[in-house]
């Protein structure tokens, strides 16, 4: 096959490309330039997609003896990831830019261009697995190394994208083995640290970055009863579950710390309260998608059905979070699909804007963006006020 290897400049993508070459594929390496001013992106141990990363990717491609190109995706990245990040915070939600990057850039834009140029598949260094069922349908599964599993951030992939995705690190038992293999192959990135956090926020100060990129106006900090407790510098710069930086002068009656319970962008209010009120057991997600065939219960829905049968799942709301047992079902209020999840045990600190990925065992069923998260006994925490 003709394979386009996405090379970030890290050790995982370099070894993935090497394995694709070893498997006999005709491999071409490509590095995605995601900023017109890459010097503003994070560098060193915390970065990705910087100038130094492009050079590391080039050196790896040269060592492997494969063609190498740098493609300018900075405009798409700005529109689909950075602007989305800003608009989600403006709406009082907490987005996951890495999820959007995988969805919109690394598999939508990149795969679209790859197929147009005659490539058969895109290869990446993600730790995840594509499995073909007995009927030839592709499924997305967790990697062998659960500690490094990245199936969560790939939960946005569609059946068509899975048909053209290759993850050579799927069965690798540990990151240490990948590094050892890179060193044995003579790849200079063998001991390069992993990247972390948000690449387009160089200093890691999300609040400061938002203050520079959107209008933040002071407003009220209130408790769940609506009583004013203090003033904030801009509601959109807070996240559900936040404890530090609230700057509330008056302590709670019980002396315990307060947490952000809700962001209300329309009234520019931040609602705070005790940690116990962060517990939720119901989540409603918008824009659901399926990583392969939908569950049978969803497939069995007719055009007249407004709700599907319920099905057992495990749900994960953070890239490195633990999956939680739950029951899920699809609804179609007003013609718009929503993925609904009821947790078997309550969780805390779930914010609108986060992505919930649903699994059955190791298989990724699909995902949705959380629009509301609440406990049955309290008002919805939904960012829609």
CORDA-V238900 format. One record per residue. RES is the residue in three letters. PHI is phi in whole degrees, -180 to 180 (999 if undefined). NEAR is the number of other C-alpha atoms within 8 Angstrom. Layout:
# CORDA-V238900
res:RES phi:PHI near:NEAR
res:RES phi:PHI near:NEAR
This chain:
# CORDA-V238900
res:UNK phi:999 near:7
res:UNK phi:-88 near:11
res:UNK phi:-119 near:14
res:UNK phi:-99 near:13
res:UNK phi:-95 near:14
res:UNK phi:-77 near:15
res:UNK phi:-115 near:14
res:UNK phi:-78 near:12
res:UNK phi:103 near:18
res:UNK phi:-99 near:14
res:UNK phi:-72 near:13
res:UNK phi:-64 near:10
res:UNK phi:-68 near:15
res:UNK phi:-67 near:17
res:UNK phi:-69 near:12
res:UNK phi:-60 near:15
res:UNK phi:-63 near:16
res:UNK phi:-62 near:9
res:UNK phi:-68 near:9
res:UNK phi:-65 near:13
res:UNK phi:-64 near:11
res:UNK phi:-63 near:7
res:UNK phi:-76 near:6
res:UNK phi:96 near:6
res:UNK phi:-79 near:10
res:UNK phi:-87 near:8
res:UNK phi:-105 near:13
res:UNK phi:-124 near:11
res:UNK phi:-93 near:14
res:UNK phi:-142 near:12
res:UNK phi:-110 near:15
res:UNK phi:-94 near:12
res:UNK phi:-85 near:14
res:UNK phi:-103 near:12
res:UNK phi:-143 near:11
res:UNK phi:-70 near:6
res:UNK phi:-127 near:6
res:UNK phi:-61 near:11
res:UNK phi:-65 near:7
res:UNK phi:-88 near:7
res:UNK phi:-83 near:15
res:UNK phi:-65 near:14
res:UNK phi:-122 near:9
res:UNK phi:69 near:6
res:UNK phi:-67 near:9
res:UNK phi:-108 near:12
res:UNK phi:-103 near:12
res:UNK phi:-162 near:13
res:UNK phi:68 near:15
res:UNK phi:-95 near:13
res:UNK phi:-60 near:8
res:UNK phi:-66 near:8
res:UNK phi:-67 near:12
res:UNK phi:-63 near:14
res:UNK phi:-70 near:9
res:UNK phi:-63 near:12
res:UNK phi:-64 near:14
res:UNK phi:-62 near:10
res:UNK phi:-63 near:10
res:UNK phi:-66 near:13
res:UNK phi:-63 near:13
res:UNK phi:-64 near:10
res:UNK phi:-63 near:9
res:UNK phi:-82 near:8
res:UNK phi:73 near:6
res:UNK phi:-115 near:10
res:UNK phi:-61 near:9
res:UNK phi:-143 near:11
res:UNK phi:-136 near:7
res:UNK phi:-115 near:9
res:UNK phi:-107 near:8
res:UNK phi:-86 near:8
res:UNK phi:-111 near:11
res:UNK phi:-64 near:10
res:UNK phi:-68 near:9
res:UNK phi:-64 near:9
res:UNK phi:-63 near:13
res:UNK phi:-62 near:11
res:UNK phi:-73 near:9
res:UNK phi:-88 near:12
res:UNK phi:-115 near:13
res:UNK phi:-67 near:11
res:UNK phi:-65 near:9
res:UNK phi:-64 near:9
res:UNK phi:-59 near:11
res:UNK phi:-66 near:11
res:UNK phi:-66 near:8
res:UNK phi:-67 near:12
res:UNK phi:-64 near:12
res:UNK phi:-63 near:10
res:UNK phi:-89 near:9
res:UNK phi:84 near:13
res:UNK phi:-109 near:15
res:UNK phi:-113 near:11
res:UNK phi:-83 near:10
res:UNK phi:-116 near:10
res:UNK phi:-66 near:10
res:UNK phi:-66 near:8
res:UNK phi:-64 near:10
res:UNK phi:-64 near:11
res:UNK phi:-64 near:12
res:UNK phi:-63 near:13
res:UNK phi:-70 near:12
res:UNK phi:-89 near:11
res:UNK phi:-105 near:14
res:UNK phi:-71 near:11
res:UNK phi:-124 near:12
res:UNK phi:-82 near:11
res:UNK phi:-65 near:9
res:UNK phi:-65 near:9
res:UNK phi:-65 near:13
res:UNK phi:-58 near:9
res:UNK phi:-69 near:8
res:UNK phi:-61 near:13
res:UNK phi:-65 near:10
res:UNK phi:-64 near:7
res:UNK phi:-91 near:6
res:UNK phi:94 near:7
res:UNK phi:-77 near:12
res:UNK phi:-93 near:10
res:UNK phi:-158 near:15
res:UNK phi:-112 near:14
res:UNK phi:-112 near:15
res:UNK phi:-134 near:14
res:UNK phi:-94 near:14
res:UNK phi:-69 near:11
res:UNK phi:-90 near:14
res:UNK phi:-163 near:15
res:UNK phi:-134 near:12
res:UNK phi:-104 near:12
res:UNK phi:-119 near:8
res:UNK phi:-104 near:9
res:UNK phi:-80 near:8
res:UNK phi:-65 near:5
res:UNK phi:-101 near:5
res:UNK phi:87 near:6
res:UNK phi:-85 near:9
res:UNK phi:-83 near:12
res:UNK phi:-128 near:15
res:UNK phi:-101 near:16
res:UNK phi:-129 near:12
res:UNK phi:-64 near:15
res:UNK phi:-75 near:16
res:UNK phi:-62 near:10
res:UNK phi:-92 near:11
res:UNK phi:-64 near:7
res:UNK phi:-65 near:4
res:UNK phi:-107 near:9
res:UNK phi:-53 near:12
res:UNK phi:-120 near:12
res:UNK phi:-63 near:15
res:UNK phi:-58 near:11
res:UNK phi:-76 near:10
res:UNK phi:-102 near:10
res:UNK phi:-62 near:14
res:UNK phi:-82 near:13
res:UNK phi:-69 near:12
res:UNK phi:-97 near:10
res:UNK phi:-59 near:12
res:UNK phi:-64 near:7
res:UNK phi:-68 near:11
res:UNK phi:-64 near:14
res:UNK phi:-63 near:8
res:UNK phi:-122 near:10
res:UNK phi:-115 near:11
res:UNK phi:-127 near:9
res:UNK phi:-122 near:14
res:UNK phi:-64 near:11
res:UNK phi:-91 near:12
res:UNK phi:-54 near:12
res:UNK phi:-98 near:9
res:UNK phi:-70 near:11
res:UNK phi:-74 near:7
res:UNK phi:-163 near:8
res:UNK phi:-67 near:8
res:UNK phi:-60 near:6
res:UNK phi:-67 near:9
res:UNK phi:-64 near:12
res:UNK phi:-65 near:11
res:UNK phi:-64 near:9
res:UNK phi:-66 near:10
res:UNK phi:-61 near:15
res:UNK phi:-66 near:11
res:UNK phi:-65 near:7
res:UNK phi:-84 near:6
res:UNK phi:79 near:8
res:UNK phi:-85 near:12
res:UNK phi:-68 near:10
res:UNK phi:-90 near:12
res:UNK phi:-53 near:12
res:UNK phi:-111 near:8
res:UNK phi:-69 near:8
res:UNK phi:-62 near:7
res:UNK phi:-69 near:7
res:UNK phi:-84 near:8
res:UNK phi:-142 near:8
res:UNK phi:65 near:6
res:UNK phi:-94 near:9
res:UNK phi:-66 near:12
res:UNK phi:-91 near:8
res:UNK phi:-115 near:11
res:UNK phi:-55 near:10
res:UNK phi:-98 near:5
res:UNK phi:79 near:7
res:UNK phi:-91 near:8
res:UNK phi:-63 near:8
res:UNK phi:-60 near:8
res:UNK phi:-62 near:7
res:UNK phi:-65 near:9
res:UNK phi:-63 near:10
res:UNK phi:-62 near:10
res:UNK phi:-83 near:7
res:UNK phi:-118 near:7
res:UNK phi:-153 near:8
res:UNK phi:-80 near:6
res:UNK phi:-115 near:10
res:UNK phi:-114 near:8
res:UNK phi:-60 near:10
res:UNK phi:-160 near:12
res:UNK phi:-87 near:12
res:UNK phi:-101 near:13
res:UNK phi:-128 near:14
res:UNK phi:-90 near:11
res:UNK phi:-66 near:8
res:UNK phi:-92 near:5
res:UNK phi:93 near:7
res:UNK phi:-77 near:7
res:UNK phi:-74 near:8
res:UNK phi:-117 near:11
res:UNK phi:177 near:10
res:UNK phi:-128 near:10
res:UNK phi:-109 near:12
res:UNK phi:-93 near:8
res:UNK phi:161 near:11
res:UNK phi:-61 near:17
res:UNK phi:-67 near:13
res:UNK phi:-88 near:11
res:UNK phi:-104 near:11
res:UNK phi:-131 near:12
res:UNK phi:-61 near:12
res:UNK phi:95 near:12
res:UNK phi:-67 near:8
res:UNK phi:-116 near:9
res:UNK phi:-84 near:4
res:UNK phi:80 near:4
res:UNK phi:-77 near:6
res:UNK phi:56 near:7
res:UNK phi:-97 near:8
res:UNK phi:-71 near:6
res:UNK phi:-91 near:5
res:UNK phi:-71 near:8
res:UNK phi:-66 near:8
res:UNK phi:-54 near:5
res:UNK phi:-90 near:4
res:UNK phi:79 near:6
res:UNK phi:-87 near:8
res:UNK phi:-67 near:9
res:UNK phi:-100 near:10
res:UNK phi:-129 near:13
res:UNK phi:-72 near:15
res:UNK phi:-100 near:13
res:UNK phi:-162 near:12
res:UNK phi:-112 near:17
res:UNK phi:-118 near:14
res:UNK phi:-64 near:14
res:UNK phi:-68 near:7
res:UNK phi:-97 near:6
res:UNK phi:56 near:13
res:UNK phi:-118 near:13
res:UNK phi:-115 near:16
res:UNK phi:-98 near:14
res:UNK phi:-124 near:13
res:UNK phi:-178 near:11
res:UNK phi:-68 near:10
res:UNK phi:-59 near:9
res:UNK phi:-60 near:5
res:UNK phi:-78 near:8
res:UNK phi:-80 near:13
res:UNK phi:-69 near:12
res:UNK phi:-132 near:14
res:UNK phi:-133 near:14
res:UNK phi:-132 near:12
res:UNK phi:-130 near:13
res:UNK phi:-119 near:12
res:UNK phi:-117 near:14
res:UNK phi:-105 near:11
res:UNK phi:51 near:8
res:UNK phi:-68 near:12
res:UNK phi:-141 near:10
res:UNK phi:-119 near:14
res:UNK phi:-88 near:16
res:UNK phi:110 near:14
res:UNK phi:-67 near:9
res:UNK phi:-65 near:10
res:UNK phi:-57 near:8
res:UNK phi:-56 near:6
res:UNK phi:-62 near:10
res:UNK phi:-79 near:11
res:UNK phi:-60 near:7
res:UNK phi:-79 near:7
res:UNK phi:-65 near:10
res:UNK phi:-98 near:5
res:UNK phi:-62 near:4
res:UNK phi:-89 near:5
res:UNK phi:-76 near:8
res:UNK phi:-100 near:7
res:UNK phi:-149 near:9
res:UNK phi:-93 near:12
res:UNK phi:-68 near:8
res:UNK phi:-86 near:9
res:UNK phi:-141 near:9
res:UNK phi:-76 near:9
res:UNK phi:-145 near:12
res:UNK phi:-116 near:13
res:UNK phi:-120 near:12
res:UNK phi:-126 near:13
res:UNK phi:-115 near:11
res:UNK phi:-141 near:10
res:UNK phi:-57 near:8
res:UNK phi:-115 near:4
res:UNK phi:-84 near:7
res:UNK phi:-88 near:6
res:UNK phi:-69 near:8
res:UNK phi:-122 near:10
res:UNK phi:-64 near:11
res:UNK phi:-161 near:12
res:UNK phi:-119 near:13
res:UNK phi:-126 near:12
res:UNK phi:-158 near:13
res:UNK phi:-102 near:13
res:UNK phi:-125 near:11
res:UNK phi:-132 near:11
res:UNK phi:-68 near:8
res:UNK phi:57 near:4
res:UNK phi:83 near:5
res:UNK phi:-98 near:6
res:UNK phi:-72 near:11
res:UNK phi:-136 near:14
res:UNK phi:-99 near:13
res:UNK phi:-108 near:12
res:UNK phi:-134 near:11
res:UNK phi:-114 near:10
res:UNK phi:-78 near:12
res:UNK phi:-72 near:9
res:UNK phi:-131 near:7
res:UNK phi:-63 near:8
res:UNK phi:-122 near:10
res:UNK phi:-120 near:8
res:UNK phi:73 near:8
res:UNK phi:-89 near:12
res:UNK phi:-115 near:14
res:UNK phi:-55 near:15
res:UNK phi:104 near:12
res:UNK phi:-68 near:14
res:UNK phi:-100 near:12
res:UNK phi:-104 near:13
res:UNK phi:-109 near:14
res:UNK phi:-106 near:12
res:UNK phi:-123 near:12
res:UNK phi:-129 near:10
res:UNK phi:68 near:6
res:UNK phi:-88 near:7
res:UNK phi:-84 near:10
res:UNK phi:-84 near:16
res:UNK phi:-80 near:16
res:UNK phi:170 near:15
res:UNK phi:-155 near:13
res:UNK phi:-157 near:14
res:UNK phi:-88 near:13
res:UNK phi:-66 near:15
res:UNK phi:-104 near:12
res:UNK phi:-150 near:13
res:UNK phi:-143 near:16
res:UNK phi:-158 near:14
res:UNK phi:-98 near:11
res:UNK phi:-56 near:8
res:UNK phi:-94 near:4
res:UNK phi:-138 near:6
res:UNK phi:-67 near:7
res:UNK phi:-58 near:8
res:UNK phi:-95 near:11
res:UNK phi:-132 near:11
res:UNK phi:49 near:14
res:UNK phi:-118 near:6
res:UNK phi:-86 near:7
